[in-house]
Amino acid sequence: MPFIFDLFPVLLLFLGGQVYFLWQAWVLIVRLIRRPAGRAAAMTAVLGLYGGLMAANLLSSPRSTPTPTHMTLHDALVSAPFLWWIFSSTVAFFVVILVWLARWLAQAARTAVRRVARTPEQAPPSPARRRFLEGVATAAVASPFVAGAYGLLLGRLNLEVTPQPIRLARLPRAFHGFRIAQLSDIHIGPFMSEDEIRKYVRIANQLRPDLVVLTGDFVTWDASTVPAVVNALSGLKAPFGVFGSLGNHDAWASAEDLLAELFAQAGIRILRQERAPIATGNESFNLMGLDFTNSRLMAVGGWHLSSRTLEGVERLLAPETANILLSHNPDSFDRAAALGVDLSLAGHTHGGQLALEFISPEIAPTRIMTPYVAGWFQRPGGQLYVNRGIGTIAAPMRVGAPPEITVFELLKA
């Protein structure tokens, strides 16, 4: 229910944007074409293209059709433009509202000052100043479309490798300098194909980590994509092995058991409310993994643990050494730190995916769900790192949140 109330304003923005930009298309046609017949033909073409694109996306690809794990012609020429338009026009209409509000406030302020000072009404702004202001407003409204195109064509593929030192007081000295590579939120599909995943696997292997961890959301909605994603990730290699945990989309796709089984056959161990000692010589640290943990705003139901309580996790802890937890949902961090988990590794947020955190840390839609959007966090008792993931959901674009492979260097504090 909370999501319904969160998404209702977005739905209104989307509907308002469709009406507004169709109206703007008509205004442009009237300006460029003088003959009524030509105007009618041009607007008919616009409505035909718009309606055809909508129909091709909304009426095709029923849930019963398997999700492709490579880019198809339909995805490139129909789905991608549709999704780019949906998200860009919605954000652009929000900018339109802000421009309207700014104009109204400026006009109201000028009127109030004039009435208080009892000065005569001022002359309208010069044509040059008016054109300048209109150009600024037009550029502001156009910017979401430009940013969306960048996010679709370049941003979602602009991988960053993030080095992150982690100091742990209970880390055995034998693991000082130990390196862990984290990949998260694969979301295999037409916009994160098997070949693309294999490219990230090659990059991760070239980093030569001692251990590789995967923190969930291997699929999105379709369990039939499980063999493909397991096959693509099976090339990951590390001296101390490859381990993982599962995410909310893996649960929603009813793919958890199949993922764990096929990964095990590929030599990758999915930790499901389990622990595994990572040992060298006589020393070891404790690696733990949980399936997606339910939180207030997002739950997968069933027997899954609560992020707030993490029932039974105490039995997985090893109090004599460092404890590292793989938990897709970063909301489990507060309870994990209270229990004494030294380091939690999470994903889930995609770093906001369509974020403007380069402007302000608060401008990320994911903050509706969690304060832990991306990067490193610390609380008494533990640390957290939230990986931005490599895949996307809904909009196949990333703005201000590039895909990420994180390489942790564990250091004895």
N, C-alpha and C positions, 0 to 999 in steps of 0.2 A: 503493500500500500504506500509506503513513503516514496517509492519510485514513481508511482502514478502522479503524486503531487509535484515531484521534481520535474517530470517530463511534460506536464500539462502546459507550463509557460513556453517550453521549447516547441510544442505542437502549435501553439498560437503564433509563435514567431515564424514557424515554417509556413503556415497557411497565409499569414499576412505577407510574407516575402513573395510567395507565388503570385498573389494578386498584385502586389506593388510592382514587381519586375515585368509582369505581363503588361501592366498599364504603362510602364516606362517604355516597353517595346513599341506600344501603339503611339506614344508621344514622339518617339524617334521616327517612326514611319511617317507620321503626319508632317514632321519637319522636313523630311527628305523627299517625299513623294507628293506631288501636287494633285494628280488625277485621282478621284474617288475610286475608280476601278483598280488602279494600281495599288492604292492603299489597302483595299479589301483583299487583293490577291496576296500582298505581302503579309498581312496579318493572318490570313488563312494558312500560309506556309509556316509562319511562326507557331501557330496553334497546332498545326499538324505535326511538326517536329517535336514540340513539347509533349503533346498527347501520345505520340508514338513512342517516345523515349520512356514516358511514364508507364504506358501499357506493356512495353517489352520487358520492363523490370518487375512490375507488380504482378503481372499475369503469368510470367514464366518462372522456371526453376522452382517447382513445388518441392516441399520438404522431402518427398519420396525419392527425388532424384539425387544420386550420389554427388557429393561435393567434388569438383575436379581438384586435383593436386598439382596442376600446372596451368599456366595462363592459356585461356582459350580465346578465340576470336570474339565470341560473345562478351566475355569479361573485358577485353580490351576496348571494344568499340561501343558496347552498350552499357554494361554495368559500371565501368570506371567513370564515364562522363556523367551518368545518372547520379552516382554517389558524390562526385565532385560538386555537381550542381546543388544537390540537396543540402549538403553541409555548408557550402560557401554562401548560398542564397540566404540561408537561415541566419548565419552570422552577419552577413551584409545588411539584412533588414534590421537587425539589432543596432548596427551602426547608424542606419537611417533614422531610427527612433532617437538615438543620442544626438544626431545632428539637428533634428526637429526640436528636441528639448533645449539644446543650446541656443538655437535661434529664438525660441519663445522666451527663455530666461533673459537673453540679451535685450529683446524688445521690451519685455516687462520692466527691466531695470532702467532702460532709457526713459520709458514713459513715467515711471515713478520719480526719477530724478527731475524730469521736466516739470512735473506737477508740483513737487516740493519747492523747486526754485522759481516756479511760475515763469518759465521761459517759453518763448514761442516754439512751435514745432520745427525741428531741424529739417534741412533739406535732405533728400534721400542720398545715399552714398554715391560717389562718382561711378560711372560705368566700369572704369578700370578696377576700382576696389571691389565692385560687385562681382566682376568676372574672376578676380583673384579668390574671393571667398567661395564662389561656386566651384572653382577648380579644386580648392582644398577639400571641400565637401565631397566632390566626385572622386577624388583620389582616396579619401577615407573609405567610401562605400565600395570602391573597386578593390581595395587591398585584401579583403577576405578571399576574393576569387583568385588573385595572384598568389596569395599564400597557400590556398588550397591546391592550386596547380603545382606549386613547388613541392608541397607535401606528398602529392601523388606521384610525381615523376622522379623526384630526387630525395626528398626528406625521409621517406620510409626506407630507403636503401643506404642512407648515409651513416654506416656503422661507425660507432666509436668504441674503442677499447679503453676501458677506464681502469687504471691502476689504483688500488686502494689498500694502503697499509692498515693493519688491524693489530692493536696491541692488546694482548691477553695476559693477565697476571698468572693464570693457572695453566698456561700453555707449557707442556714439557719442553725442556731445552733442546731435545732432539728435533723438534719441529720449528725451531727458530729459522725463519726464512722460507717456510713451507708455502707453496703457491697453490691457490684454488681458483679455477676458472668457473664462473657462473653464467649459464644461459637460461633464459626464462621466456615464457609466453610465446611459444613458437607459432601457434595458430596456423597450422598447415592449411593451404587452400590455394585458390588461383593467384592470390596476391602474396603468398609465401609458399612458393612451389618446392617440390623435392630438390630440384637443382639449386635453388637459392639456399635452402637449409644446408645442403652439402657444402656450399661455399663457406658458410659460417663454421661448419665443422672443420674445414681445412684451416680456417683462420685460428680457431681455438687450438687445434693441434700444433700449429706453428708457434703458439705462445709457450709451448712446453710446460703446462702446469703439472703439478704433482698429483692433483685430484681435480675431477670435473663434477660439478653439481648442476642439476636441472630442476627448476622450481615451478613446474606445472604449466597447465593450459597448452598441452601439446596439440589438441584439436579445438574446434570451436563448437559446432553443433552435431557433427556427423561422425558416428563411430566407424563408418566404413573407411575413413581416412587413417585409422590407427596403423595398419601395416605399412603405409607409405611413410608416415612420420618416424616410426621405429626404424625402418630401413634407412632413412636419411640420416638419423642420429647414431646409428650403430657404428659409424666410422670414428666416433670419439675415442681417443686413447689417452690414458694417463697411467703412470706407474702404480698409483694407489687406487685406481679404479674410477668408475663413473657411477654416481648415485643420483637419485632424484626423488621428488615428491609430486603429488598430483594437485590440480587446480579445480576451480569451480566449473569451468567449461568441460573438463574431463568428466565431472560428475553429471552435469546436465546432459551430456551426450551418452550417458550410461556406458562409458568406456573405461572406467577405472580398472576393473578386473582384467579386461583384455590388454590394456596398456601394460599393467604390471607383468602379465604372463609373457607377452611378446618381448618386452624389454629384458626380462630374465633370460629368455632364449638367446638374446643378442649380447648377453654379458653385462647388462646394465641393471643395477638393483634399485627398485623403487621402494623406499622406506615408508611403510604404511603403519603409523603408530609403532614404529620400530626404531632400534638403534643398531649401530655397527661401529665397533672399535676400529680406529685407523691407527695401526701400530707400526713401529719401527724399533727393532731390538726389544728392549724391555719397557719401552714407553709408548703411550698411546693417548689420543684424545677421543672424545665421544661424539659421533655424528648421529643425529636423530632426524626423523622425517615424519611429517603428518599429512594426511589428506586435508583438503580444504576445510578450514574451520569457519563455522557459521558466525556471522556478526549481525548487528542490529539491522543494517540496511541491505545485507546480502546473505542469503542462506541457500544451501543446496538440499536441506532437509535430511531425513533419515537419521542414521546414527552418528553423523559427523559431529565432532567436538565443537564446543562453544569457544570462540576466540576469547571471551571474557574469563572463562574458568579453566580451559584446557584440562578437562577431567582426566585423571590418570597419568598425566605426563610426568608426575613426580617419579614414577617407577622407572622411567627411561633415563633419568639423570645419573651421572657418575660424579659424585661430589669430590672425588680426589683428583680430577683433571678438568680440562676445558671442555665445555659442552657447546656444540654448534648445532643449531636447529634449522632444518629446511621446512619452511611453512609458507605456502603460496600467499596466504593472506597476511599482510603486514599488521593487521589489527590484533594479531596474536602476540605482538611484541610486548605490550604492557604486562600481560600476565606472565609471559616467558621470562622477562627481566626480573619480575618479582619472585619467580621460582628459582632464579639463579642461572638461567641460560646465558652463557657468556656472549654468544653471537647468534643472532637470527638472520637468516638469508631469505628474502621474500621477492615477490614480483607483483603480478596482479594489476597494477595501476597503469602500466605502459608509460609511466612518467607523466601521465596526463594525456599523452598521444597528440591531442590538439591543445597545446598549452602556450601561454604567453609569459612563462616564468622568467624569460630574459628581460621582461618589463617589470614584473612584480612577482614575488614568490606566491602570492595569493591567487594569481590568475591561472587556475587549472581546474577544469570541470571535475577532476577526480577528487578534489577536496570536499565535494559533497559526501563522499564515502569515507575518506580517511585523511588524517593529517599527515600520514606517512606516504608522500607521493613519489619521491625519488631520492636516492642518495643515502648518506650516512646519518644515523641518529644515535643518541645515547641517552640512557636513563640509568638511575641507580640500579646496579645489578647486571646490566647488560648493554649490548650494542645491537644495532639493526642496520642492514643495508638493503635498500629496495632497488632492484634492478629494473631498468626500463623495458626489458624484453626486446625481442626482435620482430615479432609479428604485429598485426593490427586486428581490430574488430570494428564492425560497422563501416566506418570510413577507411578506405585503404590509403591513408595518408598520415604523415607525422609532421607536426609543426612545433618547433621549440622542444621537442622530446625525441631526439634521434635514437635509433636502435642501439643496443649496448651489449657488449660482453665485458663483464667485470673480472679483473684478476686481483685477487686478494693476496697480500703477503702477510702471513702471520708472524708476529714478532713477540718475543717474550718480554712482557712489560717490566 
